[in-house]
Amino acid sequence: MGFGPVPEFGAFVADDGMGRLLGMAVHYQIPFMHQMRPLLMMKWLYVAPEARKLGVGRLLMQAMARHAKATGHEKFCWFVLKDNERAQRFYRSLGAMPDPDWDRWMMPAEGIDALSP
């Protein structure tokens, strides 16, 4: 995690128990956006090719959802390449959707609740 009592950046990391990286979700907070409230952004979700389809991405997204709840965010956002249909299918399967006003994705409250029981 970042520095200070309320870090504005951090990462969740998944390994195989032997110290080998399987995936990570890197995040940061933008202090104020157009709604004058902090915004939680996921900068990067990475899952090693050999770990895909094993649930690592879902676990990392669940960690992001729990972090969003714990820090008082109603949603978190990220960007997806327009031609990355595989990633888009994955995010939709978790309850995410394209942001209607921006060319980014967000995890709404319902998705956060579903990912962080």
Secondary structure, 3 states (H helix, E strand, C coil): CCCCCCCCEEEEEEECCCCCEEEEEEEEEECCCCCCCCEEEEEEEEECHHHCCCCHHHHHHHHHHHHHHHCCCCCEEECCCCCCHHHHHHHHHCCCEECCCCCCEEECHHHHHHHCC
